[in-house]
Amino acid sequence: MPRSIPCKMRALVLTSPDKFEIRTVPVPTVAATEVLRRVHCVAICGSDPEIVRGELAGM
């Protein structure tokens, strides 16, 4: 049985270098050629700490 898609989701938002906030945000809408996936866990990439510190411009 399919599950309904919620209207809101929790997101870890990088608000400034080295600062995160957990926010409730709207679930994004998708186009006919896109897919919406439920994420159960994530991992940290080697470049993620540089992005968090603001060392990689444009990321």
Steps between C-alpha positions, in 0.01 A plus 500: 500500500655838403575753770384857466763771458516734801481878457795572733839343572791556737818638346847573633569847357847657483419862597857634511850351518507247786135561596211260438132514589243224487199651327159383391468585131252422221561177311620604153269452206636304208452520125376209289862411416621510864485260797441572869682259736467444874843519668561282806869576557790694353880491508769767505714550189864606535420847361200558732704654787650753255151596380379537861792732580426710187828405331348381170335796330184420310421182692 
